[in-house]
Amino acid sequence: MPNSNTVTSRKTPGAPRTVLSAAPVVLPSPAGRGEDLHVRVSAPAAGSDLPVLVFSHGFGWSMNGYAPLVDHWAAQGFVVVQPTHLDSRTLGIPAEDPRTPRIWRLRIEDIAGVLDGLDVLEASVPGLAGRLDRSRIAVAGHSWGAQTVSTLLGARVLDSNGVPGEDMSDPRVTAGVLLALTGLGDDLVPFAADNFPFMKPSFDTMTAPALIVAGDSDQSHLSTRGPDWFTDPYTYSPGNKSLLTLFGAEHSLGGIPGYEVAETTDENPAHVALIQQLTSAFLRGALYPEDTGWKTAATELEEAPEPLGKLRSK
């Protein structure tokens, strides 16, 4: 039985106040992974027909990170599932491990495995049985996690000849939030080009609705491009997309990985609060077309006297 704890969210009008979190919930390892998949499930304590949001962490993190976002989303009515990928520091897998070159694909399989295992998750978390709405599923991710879930939205990885690889999109996924997602692979530094084949994406087939969040001070050491590199997923993808560019934000986007973590170089609670607000509104609007919260939130940002960022949509 997983451990469970209760956290109280910031009070948001119309949203559940209490979040229940259970971890670890264990899904059996598929062939080739070598480790059972451990996940954290966070859900509102009350309510039914709850939408599902699967979140993929950035490099080195685990199911125990990103509390500023996860707690908020769960308080807004989402059942948030956080898998721990094989690159997590909690697992300590060495670079010479034979699985290392395939971790980017195993990450994608982890997300699909979560969706395949919703029955197990629902049965394993006290009080969750019968409360999921399987017709409303979204994905979100930060950095490498954003690359991971972008493939379920339709992005594909180019091979050495520039030909799009396998289509790994998932029809169960309706929409996504892509936080600090890297752009095209044309201007990678030599180390990234040689070691990270998954960083050569094509967004031409990423047709599912998505909100892309980028910081205009996010200067990556993996590309010779500037912060505009992180706007490529919006520029080069078709369909219903929105781009939130945060003024002065770096790769941690103000501190979304956690409260006061060492990796946050641009701590800004106001940026985090804006991401909380806009991502929740976007996802709810994508999953419930009758919901008007996204339009309201976008208008509020546009009319703010000192806006924290700029929102574009197409």
Summary of the structure (lengths in Angstrom):
residues: 314
radius of gyration: 18.2
end to end distance: 45.3
largest distance: 54.3
contacts: 1096
relative contact order: 0.12
helix: 29%
strand: 25%
